[in-house]
Amino acid sequence: MNRTPLGEKRKQNRPYKRWTDDFKEKRETATIFQIQIFPRVSRVRQSAFMYLFYTPIKVVLGLRKCVSARVWPEKNDIGDERLSPVKEYLLYLEKENAVGSGVKQPKVALGYGACHDLFVNATSFLNFKDLKGPPEHFNEITSKEEFLKSFAYFFKHGAAAERFMSNSDLYDQLVEEALTLPDTRWAIGGNAPLMARRFFMEGWKVLLAAKMSKKLKEYIPKEIEIVGADDTEEVKDDVHMILEYKADQQFGAFKSPRANRYIMHNDENNPLLSSLEKLGDGLGKFKPNLLVISGLQMMDNFPFKKNGRDLRAERLDLVKEQILSQPLDTLSHFEMASYVDLELLTHLTTKVLPYVDSVGMNEQELSNLYNVLEYGEVIVVADSNPRIATALDQMRKTFHLIRMKNNEYQSKREITRIHVHTLAYQAILTVKDSDWKRTEAAAAKASLTAHRYVCNNQKISLDKSKLLLDDSFSTTTDNDNNSRVFFEPSKPVACWDEDLNNTKVEICVAPVLICTEAQLTAGAGDNISAAGLVLQIEK
C-alpha cells in the first residue's frame, strides 16, 4: 500500500517556520527532561512528549487530538513491546504473498562460481599480540602482517570485507592452522550457490552455473540444475576462509560494533568465471524469468594482465553479451559485493550496470558504488549502521547515476530496482508500473530472512530479537525537506511514492528483527537479496 509520509502532507499547508527533521541534537537536551520529569514513563511515551516539546505551537495544536488518541506500544524493563506486533505483521505479509506454482512457477538462472567455505572463529584463530603497528587497509594481502592489519581494520569498524591473498603458500598454511581449531566447520560458499539455494527453498525453479566437485555438489538440492563442469572433469574447489566475529567481541584493544565476517581467498577458478560459457549454453532451453549476475568480486586484484591482454575485461565483455542475449522480459539482477580494485569497479560501471534491471547490496557496498559512480573513488569502509535518511539519499543518487549510464551506453534496459540491506532495516526502491511487483511484501520477506538466517532458525524468537529503529525517521538529510515517517509497530513496513527526475518510484522500508545471538554471518546478504527478489516477479 502506498502512502505519502506524514511530513510531506503537513508541508502543503503550513506557513510557519519549518522545524528541524533530525532528533539527534534534540535528544541530548531532552534526556534531562526524561530523567528529571518522566523517570517512570516508557521511552515511547517520552518520545511522544519530546516530539510535542520540540514542535512549534501551531503543530502541537493541530496534532493534539491525533497524538493523545494514538495507541503507543511501550518498552518496559523486560523488553521492547514493539517486537510482537512487528513480527506478526511481517509474517502476515509473507503468508499473504506466495510464490507461484505449477505453470506460474518462476525460473531463475544464476552465475558464476562456487567455493568451499571454511568457517573460523576469528578471535580464536588470530593472536592480537602478533599485530605489529596500527590497523591498515590493503587491496591485496601478501603476508601474515598485512593479513592481521587488514582484519583489525575492518573488525574495529564492524564492516564486512573480502580480500584476495596472492601468497598461495601462506594461504595453504593458514587453512591448515585453522583446521586444528575445534569449532572450525565446512559449508558451501559463493554468492550464486547460496542465492540459488534460497530461491529453491522459496519455490523457484533454479539453474546454477558453477564448477563444483562431486563433494561440493552434495550441499546443493538435487532439484537444482547445475552447469559448469564436464562429467569427466576433475574439479578442485576453491577454498574461502570465513573469519566470523560477534557483536562486542574483543580483539586486543579493539571491540567490534556488530557481528560480521572477514573473507579471504586464493581462488583459481572463480576469478575466470569458468562456468560462464556453460551457463550461456543452458539459458536458451531454460528460459529464465530472472538472470542473476554475481561472484564478480572474485576478479578483484586477481593478476589478469598477461602478454598485453586484459583477460578480465574480455571476460566481462562476455558477461555483458550474456545479459544482452536475454529477451527484455527476462529481468536481470546484479549482486554487488566488496570491491577495492578501482579498475574492476570502472569496468562494472560500463560493462554490467548499464544493462541490468536491479542491483542488490549492503550499506558498505552502497556507499562504495555511489562514490565510484559520482567521484571515481573507492570507499574502503563506511558507517556499518547508517541512518535511513543517509541510505535513502545514496539510493536516490545511485539510481540517478545508473540511469545516466543507461542513456550513455544506449541500453535497452533501465535500472528499475535497488535493494539495500542493513543490520537494522531493508530498503527497496522500485519504479512504478515496472515489472517488479509487491515491494512491501518483498521488504518484509527480506527482513524475516535476515533474522532466520543469522539465527540459523526458521522460528522468529522475540527473546533473540531487537529493533534499532526509532519511533520515526527522516526520509532525507536535505534540510529543505522535513518529510518524516512514523514507525507503526502494527504496520511496520513504510511505503511511499516519490518523483525522481520525472520517474515515479515507490520506496519501502522494513525494520529488521535483529538476531541477538548470531549463528551465521557469511552468506546473510546473499540469502537476504534472494529473499527480496522471490516475491517481486510474478510469471
N, C-alpha and C positions, 0 to 999 in steps of 0.2 A: 504494500500500500504506500503510495507516495504522499508526502506531506511537506509543506513548507516549514522551515524552522521558525519557532515562535518569535525569535528576534527579528526575523525578516518581515513577518506580519506587522510587528509593532512599529518598525521603521516607517511604514507607509503613512502613519497618521500621528506622529509625534513631532511637535515643533520645538521642543525643548532640547537642551544640550545633551548630546549623546553620552551615555555612561560607559565606563571602561569595560571591555569584554573579558578581561583576564583577571581571575581571582587570586593569582599568586601573591601579589604585593598586599592585597587586602587581608589575606589570612594571617599575616604576621601580626597585624594590629588586632584583627578580630579574635585571635587566640586569647587575648586579655579578657575580652567580653565572655568568651566561652568559660574560662576558668573562674572569673570573679562573679559573673551574673548567672550562668547556667551550668553549674558544676554537675548537676544530676540529670540534665536533659540530654537526650540522644543526639549523636552527631548530625543525623539527617535533619532533625528539627532545628538544631543550631544553624545548620546551613540555610534553612528557610529563613531564620531570623537574620542571618548575615546578608542574605540576598536582599531583604527588605531594608536592612540598615544602610546598605550602600547603594540603594536605588533612589533616584530623585523622587521627591514627594508626589509628583503627579503620577509616576509609575506605581508607587505604593497605593495611592487611592484607586487607581484603575485595576489593580490586581488583588486588592484586599480580600474580596469575596472569593476569588479563584484560589488564592493560596490557603486561606483559612478553611476552605472546603476540601482541600486536597488531602488524600489519604497517603501519608508518608510511611513507608516501611521503616523500621528502626534498626539501628545497630545496637546490640546490647553487649554485656560482658561475655556472653557465650560465643557470639559470632555475628556475622553480617546477615541480617534477616532479609536482605535483598536477594540472597543466593537462591532460595527456594523458588520464588516467582520467576526469576531469570531462567533457571533450569527448566521449569515447566513450560515456559513459552518457547524456548529453543527446541525442546523435544516436540512440542505441538507442531511447530513449523516443519520439522523433519518428518514427522508422521504424515502430515497433510500433503507432502510433496514427494511423491515416489518417482523412482527411475522407471522408464517404460520397459515393458517386457514383450516377448514374442516378436512380432513384426515391428514393434516400436522400440525394441532394444537398441540403444545407441552403440556405436562402434568407435574405438579409439586405437590409433597406431602411435607407438612411442619409440623414439630413438634418443640417445645412442649409448650403448655400452652397459657394462655391469662390473661389479668387483666383489671381492670377499672382504667384508668389514671386520676388523679386529678391534673390539671394544675394550678400552683400558681405563681404569680409574687414574685420572691424570695426576693427582697429588700423591698417589701411592707409587706411581711409576717414576715420577721426576723428583729429584732432590734439589730443593731450593739452594742448598749450600754450593751446588755446582754452578749456580748462576753468577757469572763474573761481569759486573757492570750493570747499568740500568736496562730495563726492557727496551726492545728496539724492533722496528718493523723491517723485514726483509722480503723482497719479492720472491726470492728463490732461496732454499735452505741448502747449504753446502757442508755444514759442520755441526757438531753437538752444541757448541757455544751459540751459534746462530739459532738453532732449534729452541734452546732454553729461553733466549732473549725474545724470540718471536712468540712463543707460547705465553710468556709472562705479560707481554704487551697486550695481547687480546684478552687474557684471563682477567686482568685488572679492570678492563672495560666491560667484561661480560659479553663480549662480541664474538659471534661465530666467525670462523676463518677456515680456509682450505689452502694449503701450500704444497708445492712440488719440491721434493728433495732430490737433487741431482746426484748426490753421492750414494750410489747403489749399495756399496759395501756397508756403509754406515746404516743405511735403511734396513738392510737384512739383519744386521747386528741388533738394532733396536727392536725389531719384530721378535727375534729370538729371546731377548731380555723380557719383553712384555709377556711372552708365553709362559714365563716362570711364575707370574703372579697368579694367586688362587682365583681371583674374580674375573679374569680375562675370559671373553667369550667371542664366538664367531657368529656372523649373520650375513645375509646377502646385503649388498650395498649398491649404490648408484642411483641417480635420480630416476632414470627410466624404469628399472625393475620395481622400485618402491612405489612409484606412481601407478605403474601397471597393476600391481597387486591391490592397491586401494581402489582403482577403477573396477577391477574384477569383484572385489568384496561388495561394492556398491551396486552391482548388477549390470555392468557394461561387458560387451564382448571386446577382447583385447588382443592386439598384435604387438609383440615386443621385439625390438631389434637390438641384439646384444650377443657378443661372442662369449659363451659360457661353457665351463667344463660340465661333465655329467653330474659331478658332486654339487656344483652351484645350482644347477637346474632343479635339484631336489627341493630348493626353497620356494620354487615357483609353482603355483597350482597348475595341474596338468591341463586344465581347460584353456590356459593362456597359450596362444600360438607364438612360438619363438623362432625367429630367423636370425642368421648371423654367421654361423659356422657350418661347414660341410659335415656330414655324418661321420666321415673318416678322419676329420681334422682333430689333432690333439691340441687342446686349448689350455694354456697356463693362465689362471685367473690373476688379474691384478689385485694386490692387497692394499687396502687403506687402513691406516691406524686412526681410530677414533678416540681421542683423549677427552673423556667426559668429566664434568665437574658440576656440583650442585650450587645453588644459591648460598651465599655467605660462607663458602668454603675458603679455607686459608691456604695460601701458597707462600710460605715465609711471611714477608711484610705485606703481602697483597691479599685482598679479600674480594671474591667475585660478587658483583652486584646482582647476578641472576644465574640460573643454571644454563649451561651452554656446552659447546664442544669445539675442539680444535682438530681439524683433519689434516693428516699428512699422507702423501702418496709418492710413489716412484713408478708410475704407470708406464706400460709399453704399448698396450692395445688401445686403451680408451682415447688417448690424445689423437690417434689417427682416424678415429670414427670408423673403425674397421667393419662395422655392420651396416654402414650407410648404403652400399650398393644392394645388399640383400633386402633391406627394407624397401628400396625402390622397386625391386622385382616383385615384392608382395603387395604393394599398395593397389595396383590395378585390380587385382582379384578381390582384395579385402574390402575396398571402397569404404574407408572410414568416414565418420561424421566429424571427427576431430583428429588432427595431427599434432602431436606434442614434440617439440624440439627441446632436448635437454642434454646435460652432460658436456656442454661445450667448454666448461671451465677446466676440463682436463687438458685443454690446449694451453692453459695459462703457463707461460715461461718454459714451455717444452721446446727443446732445440730443434726447430723445423728447417731452418735455412741451411741448405747444403748444395754446393756446386752452383750457386747463383739462383737456385729455385726457392720460392717461398711456398713450401708444401702446405702450410696451414691456410694460406689464402686460397690455394687451389681447392682444398677440401671444403672450405666454407662456401666457395662458389657452387660446389655440388650440393651443399645443403640448401642454398638459395634455389637452385634448379629443382630440387625435390619439392620444396614448398610450392613453387610456381607450377609444377606439374599437376597439382591437385585442382579440381574444379572449385570455383568460388564458394559453392555451398558446403565445401569441406572446410570447416574453421580450423585455424592454426593457432597454437599457443606456444610461446617461448618461456621456458622456466629459467629465470635469472639465477645467478649464483655468486659466489665470492670470486671477484676478479681483481687483479692488481696490474696486469700487463696492459698498458695503455694502447699498444698497437693492436692487440687482440680485441679490446673493447671498441676501438675505432672500426675494426672490421665488422663487428657485430652491428654497429650503428649504420653500416652501409650495405651489408650482405644479408642480415637477418631481420632486424627490427622494422625496416620499411615494408616487409612482406608478410607480417603476422597480424592476426586479429586481436591477440590477447597476450598480456605479459603478467607473470606472477613472480613475487619477490618478497623478501623480508625488509625490515626497516633499514638495515645496513646497505642492502643491495639497491634499495630505492634511492638513498642518498648518493650512492656511488654513480648509479645510472644517470640521475639528474645532473650531477656535476660534470660527467663526461659529455653529455649532450649540450649542456649550457656553456661550460667553460673549457672543455677539453682536458679536464684534470681528474685524477683518481683520488677518491676519498677512501683511505685505508680503514678508518674506524669512525663510527658515528654514534649518536645517542642510542643506547640499547633499549630505551623505553621513551620514545618521543611523544610529545603532546599530539593529540588527534589533529589539532589545527595545523601543526607543522607538517605532519604526514600528508594531510589533505592538500595543503598548498603545493607540496612537492609532487603529489599525484597529478594535480591540475597542470602544473608546468611541464611535467614529463609527458603527459597526454598531448599537450600543445606542440612540444618539440618533436615527438614522434610523428604527429600529423604533418609537420613541416617536412620531415623525411619522406613521408608518403608522397607528398607533392613533388619534392626534389627529384625523387627517383621514379616518378610517374607510375607508382604502384597501383595495381588494380584493387588492392586491398587497402583498408584504412584501419588503424588501431581503434577498436570499439570496446575494449575491456582492459582494466588494470585491477589486479587484486594484490593488496599489501597485507601481509600477516605479521602481527607483532605479538609480544608477550601478552599485552592487555586487551587487544581488540583486533577485529578483522574489518578491513575497509575495501569495498568493491565499487568501482566506478564502471558503469556501462552506458553506452549510447542508447538513447530512447529509440524504440522501434527497430533495434538491431536484431540479430539472430540470437542474442543472449537473453534468456528468459529467467524469471523467478530469482531476481537478485537478492531480495530479502531472505528467502529460504536458503540461498547459497551461502550467504554470510553466516546464517545460523548453523548450517551444516559444517562449515569450516571451523566455527567456534567449538562445536561439540567434538569434532575430530581432534582439535588441538588438545583438549583435556584428556580424551580417551587414549590417544597415542602416547602422550608424555607420561600419564599414569599407568599405561600398559594395562588398561581395564576398560571394557565396554560400559561398565556401570559408572554413572556420574555420581561420585560420592561428595556430598556437601562438606563433610568433615575433612576432605582433602582439597577443598576449593577456596579460592579467594578472588575478590574483584579489586582491580586497581583503579577503575573509572570513578570519577567524582560524580556528584549529583547533576551536573550539567557540563557541557563542553562547548567551546567556540568552534565554529566551522572554518575559521581562517584566522591568521595572525594579522591580517590587514586592519589597521586601526580605524579605517573609514567604514568598516563593515562590522556591525555589532551583532551579527547573526549568531544565535546561541540555541543549542538543543538541550532540552531537559532529559535526563536519564530516567526512563519509566521502567521500574523493575517488572511490572506486569506486562509490558510490551517493550522489551529492551532493545530490539533492533530498530534503529532510527534510519528512515529513508526520506530523501527529499530530492527535488529536481533543481537543476541549475542550467544556465546557458553559458557554455564555454566557447567563446569566439564563434557564435552563431550555430553551435552544435548543442542540442539539448541532451543532457545526460542525467542519469539517476545515480545517486551515491547512497550506499547503505553501510552503516557502521554497527557491528555487533560486538558486545562485550565478550571476553573470554573468561570462562570459569577456570582460572589458572590452577593447574595441578601443583599442590604444595609439597608433594612427595614424588619428585620426578624420578621415573624409572628409565625413560628413554629421551634422548635429546637429538642425536643424529637421525635424520630421516623425518623429523617432525614437519619441516617445511614442505617436503615432497608430498606427504600424506595430506597436509592442510590444503595445499594448492589443488591437488587432485579432487579432494572433497568439495572444494569451492566450485569446481567445474562440473561435477557429476549431475547437478540439477539444472544447469544453465543451458543444456542442449536438449531439445525435445525433437525426436525424429518424426 
